Amino acid sequence: MKLSHFNFKLPEELLAERPVENRDESRLMVINRANKTIEHKMFKDIIDYFNEGDVMILNNTRVFPARLYGNKEKTGARIEVFLLRELNEEQRLWDVLVDPARKIRIGNKLYFGDDDTLVAEVIDNTTSRGRTLRFLFDGSYKEFRRKLTELGETPLPKYINRLVEPEDEERYQTIYAKIEGAVAAPTAGLHFSKHLLKRLEIKGVENAEVTLHVGLGTFNPVEVEDLSKHKMDSEEVIIDGIAVNKVNRAIDNKKRICAVGTTSMRAIESSVSSNGRLNEFYGWTNKFIFPPYDFSIANCMITNFHTPKSTLLMMVSAFAGHDLIKRAYDEAIKEKYRFYSYGDAMLII
């Protein structure tokens, strides 16, 4: 399939600027792949589709406050620094994006905070907007990380055209987030409330936690018509033995195995044995899933509504079928579902 197959007109007013008040009261579109039906529900109705022994695969990554604002030495120009990945803990080296990039060259220094106790020196250009920074801070590594957290803000997607608000710190994080390392939330999981997870647990539905630290590469635009030529950025994945045992037991018992979000799906599809079982995995993946694709583990998926031409939409189309997803998205636009990170949800069974 080609990039143009995934284009559609998305009304700007359907991009969700804010989350709904209660996590599990987002709308839910339920798509049945077997009989090609579309139903309209509330997210908390999801409990009706799962039974004892079924497994939810949750991405337990935790978003860190990755967006900083600093001032350039001498000129005082305000520069946005988006932390992407720590390269070296001892030397305090980070891969970052800077904006505006044209003003930032090797050797420049940036000052952060009112007291300028945190300084960064640009030591390399990596891409047009990418830089490598060495942070200079008079304190321990623990104190340095605390300072980054103190100065950083919740990295809401750029489409959200408003200032970060106090509630975003909690709402742009799943309630089961544990392992810090993501610069964007695994947004399908934002719909789960503690109450809903407890109800699922009482019903006998198991949670298998995996970790994929979401990077901005997930959202990079695809710029080639031939999808086979698109390269995904690598993201760190951890799948431990506990998750593996739960998932493989569900496979053996022919239970429903639900990948909560595209990141969970990409994690498990990056570590599949030749006989279609999940393996432990500690490493990096740049797996790009687009139609046609044979999925090995999950037989069910929860996801948000994605933007045109996105790699996320391509994966969902591979899972549910391109024509069915096209029909579902037409229906979502007609029914005014909310799209993207703070938007509504889809269950594909």
ZAMARGU-4260 file (C-alpha; in steps of 0.2 Angstrom, whole numbers, plus 5000, padded with zeros to 4 digits):
<rodrens>
0) 5000/5000/5000 | 5005/5018/4997 | 5006/5033/5008 | 4991/5041/4999 | 4980/5027/5004
5) 4980/5034/5022 | 4976/5052/5018 | 4959/5059/5024 | 4951/5076/5028 | 4951/5078/5047
10) 4941/5093/5053 | 4952/5103/5065 | 4939/5104/5078 | 4939/5085/5081 | 4957/5086/5087
15) 4955/5084/5106 | 4963/5099/5115 | 4958/5093/5133 | 4954/5076/5140 | 4936/5071/5146
20) 4933/5074/5165 | 4933/5055/5169 | 4945/5044/5160 | 4933/5030/5157 | 4919/5041/5150
25) 4927/5044/5133 | 4917/5037/5119 | 4922/5020/5112 | 4919/5013/5094 | 4919/4994/5094
30) 4924/4986/5077 | 4920/4968/5074 | 4932/4961/5061 | 4922/4945/5058 | 4905/4953/5054
35) 4911/4970/5049 | 4900/4979/5062 | 4903/4996/5070 | 4895/5000/5087 | 4895/5015/5098
40) 4899/5014/5116 | 4907/5022/5131 | 4925/5016/5136 | 4919/5009/5153 | 4908/4997/5142
45) 4924/4988/5137 | 4922/4976/5152 | 4908/4968/5142 | 4920/4961/5129 | 4932/4952/5141
50) 4931/4937/5152 | 4941/4927/5164 | 4958/4922/5158 | 4959/4936/5144 | 4974/4947/5145
55) 4977/4965/5142 | 4994/4970/5137 | 4998/4987/5145 | 5013/4998/5141 | 5019/5004/5158
60) 5031/5017/5152 | 5031/5034/5161 | 5032/5051/5152 | 5045/5062/5159 | 5044/5082/5158
65) 5054/5082/5142 | 5051/5100/5136 | 5063/5114/5143 | 5065/5132/5139 | 5082/5140/5140
70) 5090/5156/5135 | 5105/5157/5123 | 5121/5165/5130 | 5124/5183/5125 | 5108/5186/5115
75) 5096/5179/5128 | 5085/5172/5114 | 5072/5159/5121 | 5075/5142/5115 | 5064/5127/5117
80) 5074/5111/5121 | 5065/5094/5119 | 5074/5080/5128 | 5074/5064/5117 | 5086/5052/5125
85) 5100/5051/5137 | 5116/5046/5129 | 5128/5045/5143 | 5123/5046/5162 | 5141/5050/5168
90) 5144/5064/5155 | 5126/5070/5156 | 5125/5069/5137 | 5107/5070/5129 | 5100/5069/5111
95) 5088/5084/5110 | 5078/5094/5097 | 5080/5113/5098 | 5068/5127/5091 | 5072/5138/5083
100) 5086/5127/5077 | 5094/5140/5065 | 5101/5150/5081 | 5109/5135/5089 | 5127/5130/5084
105) 5141/5119/5091 | 5149/5128/5105 | 5133/5138/5110 | 5128/5138/5129 | 5110/5138/5135
110) 5105/5143/5152 | 5090/5136/5161 | 5080/5142/5176 | 5079/5159/5185 | 5096/5155/5194
115) 5105/5148/5179 | 5111/5133/5189 | 5108/5122/5174 | 5119/5125/5159 | 5120/5115/5143
120) 5133/5116/5129 | 5130/5111/5111 | 5143/5098/5106 | 5136/5091/5090 | 5123/5093/5076
125) 5113/5077/5073 | 5099/5083/5061 | 5092/5099/5055 | 5084/5102/5072 | 5093/5088/5082
130) 5108/5093/5094 | 5118/5084/5107 | 5120/5093/5123 | 5131/5091/5138 | 5123/5097/5153
135) 5134/5106/5166 | 5127/5105/5184 | 5136/5106/5200 | 5128/5092/5210 | 5125/5073/5210
140) 5117/5064/5196 | 5101/5062/5207 | 5101/5081/5210 | 5103/5084/5191 | 5088/5073/5186
145) 5078/5081/5200 | 5083/5098/5192 | 5078/5092/5175 | 5061/5087/5182 | 5059/5103/5191
150) 5062/5114/5175 | 5054/5103/5162 | 5035/5103/5158 | 5023/5089/5152 | 5027/5087/5133
155) 5010/5089/5126 | 5009/5086/5107 | 5011/5102/5097 | 4994/5101/5090 | 4987/5106/5107
160) 4987/5124/5105 | 4987/5130/5123 | 4998/5131/5138 | 5002/5116/5149 | 4990/5116/5163
165) 4992/5108/5181 | 4980/5094/5177 | 4990/5089/5161 | 5004/5082/5173 | 4992/5068/5179
170) 4981/5066/5164 | 4995/5064/5151 | 5000/5049/5160 | 4992/5032/5162 | 4987/5027/5179
175) 4998/5012/5178 | 5014/5021/5172 | 5029/5015/5181 | 5046/5016/5172 | 5051/5033/5166
180) 5058/5035/5149 | 5044/5041/5137 | 5043/5058/5128 | 5025/5055/5123 | 5011/5045/5132
185) 5004/5028/5126 | 4988/5036/5124 | 4976/5021/5122 | 4980/5018/5140 | 4974/5035/5146
190) 4956/5029/5146 | 4958/5017/5160 | 4953/5022/5177 | 4957/5013/5193 | 4939/5008/5195
195) 4938/5000/5178 | 4955/4991/5180 | 4948/4984/5197 | 4932/4978/5189 | 4942/4969/5175
200) 4953/4961/5188 | 4937/4955/5198 | 4931/4948/5182 | 4947/4938/5180 | 4955/4948/5166
205) 4974/4948/5168 | 4986/4963/5165 | 5003/4959/5156 | 5014/4974/5157 | 5027/4978/5144
210) 5038/4993/5142 | 5041/5003/5126 | 5048/5020/5129 | 5038/5031/5116 | 5049/5043/5106
215) 5045/5056/5094 | 5049/5045/5080 | 5032/5037/5082 | 5025/5053/5076 | 5037/5058/5063
220) 5028/5061/5046 | 5030/5048/5033 | 5038/5057/5018 | 5039/5043/5005 | 5025/5036/4995
225) 5032/5019/4995 | 5030/5013/5013 | 5043/5000/5012 | 5056/5014/5011 | 5051/5023/5028
230) 5062/5020/5042 | 5056/5021/5060 | 5067/5028/5074 | 5072/5015/5087 | 5063/5014/5104
235) 5068/5004/5119 | 5058/4989/5124 | 5057/4978/5139 | 5047/4962/5140 | 5050/4952/5155
240) 5046/4934/5160 | 5031/4938/5170 | 5022/4946/5155 | 5028/4932/5143 | 5021/4918/5154
245) 5004/4927/5155 | 5003/4930/5137 | 5008/4913/5131 | 4996/4905/5144 | 4982/4915/5136
250) 4988/4909/5118 | 4988/4891/5124 | 4970/4893/5131 | 4964/4902/5116 | 4959/4918/5126
255) 4957/4935/5120 | 4974/4944/5120 | 4972/4963/5119 | 4986/4975/5114 | 4982/4992/5123
260) 4989/5004/5110 | 5000/5004/5095 | 5016/5004/5107 | 5011/4988/5116 | 5007/4980/5099
265) 5024/4985/5092 | 5033/4979/5107 | 5026/4962/5107 | 5027/4960/5088 | 5046/4964/5090
270) 5049/4948/5100 | 5039/4933/5093 | 5046/4916/5092 | 5045/4905/5076 | 5030/4896/5083
275) 5020/4912/5087 | 5024/4914/5105 | 5030/4929/5115 | 5048/4929/5120 | 5057/4940/5133
280) 5066/4955/5126 | 5077/4969/5132 | 5083/4980/5118 | 5077/4992/5104 | 5065/4991/5090
285) 5062/5000/5074 | 5048/4989/5068 | 5036/4997/5056 | 5020/4989/5054 | 5009/4993/5039
290) 4997/4983/5027 | 4998/4969/5023 | 5005/4961/5040 | 5001/4945/5049 | 5000/4948/5068
295) 5007/4934/5079 | 5001/4938/5097 | 4986/4949/5099 | 4969/4945/5093 | 4961/4961/5099
300) 4967/4979/5100 | 4962/4996/5109 | 4968/5012/5101 | 4964/5030/5099 | 4959/5039/5083
305) 4974/5044/5073 | 4979/5058/5061 | 4980/5056/5042 | 4996/5047/5035 | 5002/5042/5052
310) 5012/5026/5055 | 4999/5023/5069 | 4984/5023/5057 | 4994/5011/5046 | 4996/4999/5060
315) 4978/4999/5064 | 4973/4997/5046 | 4985/4982/5045 | 4976/4975/5060 | 4958/4978/5056
320) 4958/4979/5037 | 4960/4995/5027 | 4943/4996/5020 | 4935/4993/5037 | 4946/5006/5045
325) 4942/5019/5032 | 4923/5016/5035 | 4925/5017/5053 | 4935/5034/5052 | 4921/5041/5040
330) 4909/5036/5053 | 4920/5044/5067 | 4921/5060/5058 | 4902/5060/5055 | 4898/5056/5073
335) 4911/5069/5079 | 4922/5057/5089 | 4938/5066/5096 | 4954/5062/5088 | 4972/5060/5094
340) 4981/5060/5111 | 4966/5066/5122 | 4953/5059/5110 | 4941/5044/5110 | 4945/5026/5109
345) 4942/5011/5097 | 4941/4993/5102 | 4945/4981/5087 | 4939/4963/5091
</rodrens>
